[in-house]
Structures are given as structure tokens and as C-alpha cells.
Amino acid sequence: MLTVPHRGSRPAPGWHAHGTTPKLILTILDDRLELVLLLKQRWLHVATGRTVHDRPVYDIPGSPFGLDVVVLIFGVWLLGDVGLHGISWPWDNSERPSRRTVQRWRAHLAPHADDWLQQSRLHIIRHVEPRPLEDLLPTGGIPPPGAVRRRRTEGDSSHACRLRDVAWILKNVALALHIPVRSLLVVARWRWPRKSPAQLPS
């Protein structure tokens, strides 16, 4: 099993490194869904004895799945024509996450779709300057929505379109830059919304 350390940054003066907080997380490695051991830096506030730990942007609180998994699943689902229950995941060694989990991800992220799209574009454009973002994306732009996604059972179409747009951008820019999606999420500065449930289904 691969071990991935994440040091992060000191919260403020008076905090000292104090070991690590381990978490098993499912992330994408070489186009496969793999379980890795994430070691998150733990910090101790010497004066009060309080401890906190740093969380990388791809670490979803209360979930075993990385945010890169969410992005790729949304790309496959929302850019496809067969609907959530008709698609196959883009890895062949697991059927995880469950379809119900993915539906809950989408419902939770939908209210944040506009902000995710705007912030991701803004920070990625700055990151690739002076090269235009369009140079890194496939010609022809984002494919039109599939007919299946227009069904009411797929939820609000405007939110779905924004979620699929950002998934498409992140996936294609990551491919063009030859970096993992989770690394591009750091550039995009977007993480799971703070007001997430204490526990998410696995």
C-alpha cells in the first residue's frame, strides 16, 4: 500500500508538529482506484494542548473517497448518454462507489456548482498563464448534454451542467499537464464544502 504524507502549513505561531493523523483513502493512481494511506500532519498548540490536523483538498471529511474520484465519476456520468445506472466506472478493479453514494454527492454539491466552476476556472487560468486555458482543452468545447440527463430524475439541469463542466475542465487540463486530478484540485483551490454531513455514505 502506498503511503502519502501531507504536511500542510503551520496554523499560526505557537503550533508545533505533533505526529500525524492516518486515514485510508481511495484515490486514482494510474487510472485505477487504489487504497492509500494518507498521513496528515497533526499540530499541537503548546499553550492549550489543543491539536488539529491538516487536510489536503482532495480529502473529503467522513468519506473514504478522494475528491478526484468524485470529479472523474461526475465526468463519466454527466457527460454520458446512458444515465447513472447505465455507466461503468473508469476503472476495472472495483464497482465502488455505489450509485446511491454518487447521487448523494451530486445533491450535496449542487448548491455549490456555480462557485466551484468559477473558482476552478479562475485559478486554473492563472496557473497556466500566459498560455490560454483553451489551448489545453479539446477542440470543439464541452460536448452537449446527453438526452438521458434531461430527465427530471437527474435533478436540476443547470446544476448538473455546471458540475459536468468543471469535471470536464479538470479532467482535460490534468491530462494536458500530465498531472493527477488531485494535484490540479490543489491549483483550483476548491475543496469539499465545509457544511458537509458528519458522515458520508461509502
Buried (B, 14 or more C-beta within 10 A) or exposed (E): EEEBEBEBEEEEEEBEEBEBBEBEBBBBBEEEBBEBBBBBBBBBBEEEEEEBBBBBBBBBBEBBBBBBBBBBBBBBBBBBEBBBEEBEBBBEEEEBBEBEBBBBBBEBBBEBBEEBBEBBBEBBEEBBEEEEBEEBBEEEEBEEBBEBBEEEEBBBEEBBBBBBBBBBBBBBBBBBBEEBBBEBBBBBEBBBBEEBEEEBBE
